[in-house]
Amino acid sequence: MCQMMTVQFESQKRELEKSLRVKKDKKKETMTIRMKQKQQSLTSHMVTKQSEQMLDLLAQKKQDLRKELERNWRHR
C-alpha cells in the first residue's frame, strides 16, 4: 500500500513539474515576444525621428542653396 502511494505521489509530482515547466516556458515565450515588440517599436520610432531630421536638414540645405543661387545670379 505504501509503495502504491509512493508511485502515485511520484506520478503527481512529475505531472506538477511538467505543468510548472510548461507555464514557465509559456511565460518566457510571452516575455520574449513582448521584448521583441518593444524593441521593434523603439527601432521604428528612432527611424521615424531620424527620417524627419534628415528631411529637415535636406529642406534647410535646399533653402540655403536657393539663397546662394539668388545671390550669385544677382551679382552677374
C-alpha positions, 0 to 999 in steps of 0.5 A, spaced: 500 500 500 505 504 501 509 503 495 502 504 491 502 511 494 509 512 493 508 511 485 502 515 485 505 521 489 511 520 484 506 520 478 503 527 481 509 530 482 512 529 475 505 531 472 506 538 477 513 539 474 511 538 467 505 543 468 510 548 472 515 547 466 510 548 461 507 555 464 514 557 465 516 556 458 509 559 456 511 565 460 518 566 457 515 565 450 510 571 452 516 575 455 520 574 449 515 576 444 513 582 448 521 584 448 521 583 441 515 588 440 518 593 444 524 593 441 521 593 434 517 599 436 523 603 439 527 601 432 521 604 428 520 610 432 528 612 432 527 611 424 521 615 424 525 621 428 531 620 424 527 620 417 524 627 419 531 630 421 534 628 415 528 631 411 529 637 415 536 638 414 535 636 406 529 642 406 534 647 410 540 645 405 535 646 399 533 653 402 540 655 403 542 653 396 536 657 393 539 663 397 546 662 394 543 661 387 539 668 388 545 671 390 550 669 385 545 670 379 544 677 382 551 679 382 552 677 374 
